[in-house]
Amino acid sequence: PKTGKPFNVVGLKADTDREGEYITRTRAYVMYAFHFKIFKDYYLSGGVDLGMLNMSVQGTPSTGDKSEYVPDANTGIWLYNNDFYFGFSVNQVFNDKLQPYQEVSVMRRHFNIIAMKRLKISRLVTVSPSILVRYPSYLNYNADYSVECRISDFLGGLSIRHKQGIAF
């Protein structure tokens, strides 16, 4: 808020996605975050979400359906203002394993570092380059490089994932 007073946020998050025809992942979390002004217009924010992850596999008449639950948690901290942010987060804190059948799916812990700086080119044009670097244990390097350009009320951007693809 513009008053600069500390505030807290509590929330719930639930989502489901499918991988192919047979595998469904469902997540449900309770979330908490705090925000407070540290100096001038700079704020510090941190948060955690804690919940459950479910993996369900639709079976056949001979194998039957299988479903497994594991606890999951994520946490992070941010330094930010209107034109800048820098943060660090940890995902899949518990590093749990799901094994509905014989194949094991590991929820591997990984670390993220993210930063953005908004550059005001003119009264109507701003450019915001950003980077997200991930450190999962199973990859040497993984990063997204992005740039967002706002011209008046129009917004466009480009994001490149290291050795994997581009999005406009």
N, C-alpha and C positions, 0 to 999 in steps of 0.2 A: 504493500500500500504506500501511497505518497507520504503518509505520516511518518514512515520509517519505524513504526512500532513492530516488534517481533510478532510473528503469528505462526500458527500450526495448522496443518491440514491433515485430515484423516479421510481415508477412502476405501472403497472396495473395488476389486477388478476381477473380472471373469472373462475367459475367452476359450474358444474351441476351434481347432483346425483339423483338417484331414490330410493325410498323406496317402494318396492313392485311394483305392476302393475299400481297404480293410483296416487301416490304422487311423485312430482318432486320439488326439491329445486334448485334454481339458485342464485348464489352470484356474485356480481361485485363490485370491490373495487379499489380505488386509494390509493397508498401506498407511504410513505415517511420514510426514515431512515437516521440517521447521525452517523458518526464514527469519533472519534478523540482519539489521544494518550494522556494518562494522566500521565504516567511515565514509564520508562524503556521500556518493551515490552507489557505493559498493555493498553488496549483500553476500551473506554466507547462507547456504542452504544445504541440508542433509536429509537423508531419508532412508527408509527401509521398507521392504515389503516381505511378508511372510505368509506362506500358504502351502497349498498342496498341488501336485502335478499328477495327473492320471493318464495312463496310456492304455487304451483299449484296442484289442485286435478282434475283428469279426472273424469267427471261425467258420468251419464247414460242419456238416452234420457229423462227421467222424471225429473232428477235433474239438468242437465247441468253442464258445467265446472265452476270451481271457482278458483280465483287467488288473492293473497294478497301480498303487498309489505310493508316492514318496513325498517327503517334505521338501520345500524349496524356499529359497530366500535370496534377495538381492539387496544391495546397499550402495550408497554413493554420497558424494559431497561435491558442492559447486560453489565457486566464487563467480559473481556475475554483476552486471549493471545493464543499462539499456543497449549498450553497444559492444558488449564483450561477455564471454563466459569461458570458464576453464573448469573441468571437472574430472573426477576419478570415480570409477564404480567397480564393483565386483558382482558378477552374476553366478548363479548356481553355487551358492556359498557351501552347501552341504556336500556337493560332489557325489550325489547319490546315483544308484544304478536301478534301472527298470529291466525286468526280465519276464515279460508275460509268457513267452514260450522259451525256446532255446537261445535265441539271439539276445545279447545283453546290450541295452542302450545306456550309455553313461552320460549323465548330466554334468559335463566337465566344467569345473570352475574356470572362469576367465576374467581378465582384468581389462578395463577400458579407460583410455584417456581421451578427452574430447576438448576441443577449443574452437572458438569463433571470434572474429573481430569484424564489426560493421564499419565500413568506410563510407563516409558521406562525400560523394563526388560533386554533387550540386544540390540545389534545393529540391529537385525532383528525383535524383538518381542516388541509390545506395547499392553498394556491392558488399556481400558478406561471405568471405572465404572461411571454410571450416575444415577440420580434420578429426576423424575418429580412428584411433589406433587400438586394436584389440590384441591381447596377449593370451591366446588360448594355449594350453600345454601341447596340443597336437599340431600346431602350425608354427613356422618360424616367424611369419610376419603377416598381418592382415590389417588393411586400413581402407577407409573411405575418404576420398578427397572431394570436397564439394564447394561450389560457388553459387550463390543466390544473387540475382540482380533484380532490383525493384525500380521501375520507372513509373513514377506517379502511382496509379492504382494497379499497375500490371506487374506480375511477379513471374520470374522464370528462373530455372536453375539447371545445373549439370552436376552429376555425382558420378565419380569413378571409383569402383571397388578394385583394389590392387589385383591385377591379373585375372579378374572375374567378369567385369562387365561395366556398362555405362547406363545411366538413366538420365532422361531430360525432364 
